[in-house]
Amino acid sequence: TTLNSWLENKDKILDAIDADTFSVNQKRMRTSTHSDIVNSLLAWLRQARVQSILISGPILTEKANQFAAQLGVENFECTNGWLEHFKARHGVSSRLVCREANSAPQLLINELVAILAQYEPWDIYNADETGLFWQLLPNRTLAFKGEKCSSGKKNKRKLLVIGRSAKPRFNGIQINRLPVQYTANKKAWMVCTIFEEYVRALDRAMVQQKRKVVLTEDNCPAHPCITGLKAVRLQFLPLNTTSHTQSLDSGVIRNFKVHYCHYLAMRTLIAADSGNTFKPDVMMPITIMKKAWGLVEKETIANCFHHCGFTREQLASEDNVLEEESESEESSHFNNTVDQLRIVSLWPTDVSQDDFIDVDAVVSVSELTSDSDIVAAQSTIDKPDHDAAAEEDENDNDTDIHHPPIKIAAGIAAVDMLQLLLVQQGIDNAAYQLSHLSAVLAGLVSTQARQKNITDYFSKD
């Protein structure tokens, strides 16, 4: 029956609705026989939208035929009927230009402020990309200074980390258990598909929370227009105005990098004190990113949002005082770490603290995807295991240090030793806070105890 058919295809239907390839008003879920051509044409069309390029029917027809030839699809011809079905299925109309590039910047800024005024401050989100040389230590900073590199608030979302390895070795930790969201492509760049997945995941989360939010984004080529969103309004910032309207660029990203670089410098100093050379594995930077993002104060985010005109309310003067005191204290600690690293010749005298923090400020984080890359992406989908050997080779070249599984008893002993260290240093409050962690680890012993089988009672002799 029809109901049984719906139930059998429940996951496919829900995935299609989330991806905006199927309307809830449709009676049948029809899929194209040439999905690789459809996906390639759709990816190319999204990039054209980002660039505000007017696309006509004949151009789409020609592009579809080109992709068919590059994908090796024989006997394909983009007819008027095929094109009309493509446009209807994916909501393509004559209004392909999503942003008005001819309007005056100040007028567009005023319109943006008016739109944001419709939302409460905690329902206004901003997202942005930044490059991060996660392995770069102070003594290597000089090699990157001045080079342009093309490398592979209150409610803060998880960081999205884009690496180059699809299956990095995180010391046995599954990707979905990382303290950040992780995805990958060969150049470690933000691309249209990753951006769309991120926004749709945010939309699903806001639907569950029964909230209506606005997400502000710049006009990066990797940020396409996305249709079918239920709880998120995707609002693009006016062209050439991001220095005034991009709140994360107003200090949030740099504050995050200050904390990240300081922690990296401290780990370098700790290793030197023990007579070792600090060499971060793949997992450690992920952990440091999480800590650094957590250390970005809500006052910092609120001030940056207020600076860009994203909030109507005036900030309390004590918030500014708290932020300034926090930044001053962090800067003082960082300067002390730098001075100690210079003493042991691990921080070059001609490299400043700002040089270290801003060394990756010009790294490329996105680029327009070429037709060949679009076709290659479809080939990867069709043959998911085609690059398994190459992926293994890439993983072998990682600086990841492979640790055996850590036993619970060893973890408890490590916590006990840390508690003793804190007490010896006179930090009693922090030591007592760790007692809860010891109880959690002790509880794991009983919950993970393996039930014996009848064969366990027989001797192997």
TADA-V878812 format. One record per backbone hydrogen bond with DSSP energy under -1.0 kcal/mol. NH is the residue of the N-H (numbers start at 1). CO is the residue of the C=O. Records with the same first field share a line. If there is no record, write none. Layout:
NH->CO / CO
This chain:
5->1
6->2
7->3
8->4
9->5
10->7
13->9
14->10
15->11
16->12
17->13
18->14
19->15
20->17
21->16
26->23
38->34
39->35
40->36
41->37
42->38
43->39
44->40
45->41
46->42
47->43
48->44
49->45
50->46
51->47
52->49
53->48
60->56
61->57
62->58
63->59
64->60
65->61
66->62
67->63
68->64
69->65
70->66
71->67
73->68
79->77
83->79
84->80
85->81
86->82
87->83
88->84
89->85
90->86
92->87
96->94
101->99
108->104
109->105
110->106
111->107
112->108
113->109
114->110
115->111
116->112
117->113
118->115
119->116
123->120
124->121
125->214
127->216
134->132
136->133
140->137
141->138
144->141
147->144
161->181
163->183
170->168
173->170
177->174
178->175
181->159
183->161
185->163
188->185
190->365
195->191
196->192
197->193
198->194
199->195
200->196
201->197
202->198
203->199
204->200
205->201
206->202
207->203
208->204
209->205
210->207
211->206
213->231
214->123
215->233
216->125
217->235
223->220
233->213
235->215
237->217
241->238
244->241
245->241
246->242
247->245
250->247
253->248
255->251
256->252
257->253
258->254
259->255
260->256
261->257
262->258
263->259
264->260
265->261
266->262
267->263
268->264
269->265
270->266
271->267
272->268
273->269
274->270
275->272
276->271
287->283
288->284
289->285
290->286
291->287
292->288
293->289
294->290
295->291
301->297
302->298
303->299
304->300
305->301
306->302
307->303
308->304
309->306
310->305
319->316
320->316
321->317
322->318
323->319
324->320
325->321
326->322
327->323
328->324
329->325
330->326
331->327
332->328
333->329
334->330
335->331
336->332
337->333
338->334
339->335
340->336
341->337
342->338
343->339
344->340
345->342
346->341
351->348
356->352
357->353
358->354
361->358
363->360
364->149
374->370
375->371
376->372
377->373
378->374
379->375
380->376
381->377
382->378
383->379
386->383
388->385
391->387
392->388
393->389
394->390
395->391
396->392
397->393
398->395
411->407
412->408
413->409
414->410
415->411
416->412
417->413
418->414
419->415
420->416
421->417
422->418
423->419
424->420
425->421
426->423
427->422
431->427
432->428
433->429
435->432
438->434
439->435
440->436
441->437
442->438
443->439
444->440
447->443
448->444
456->453
457->454
458->455
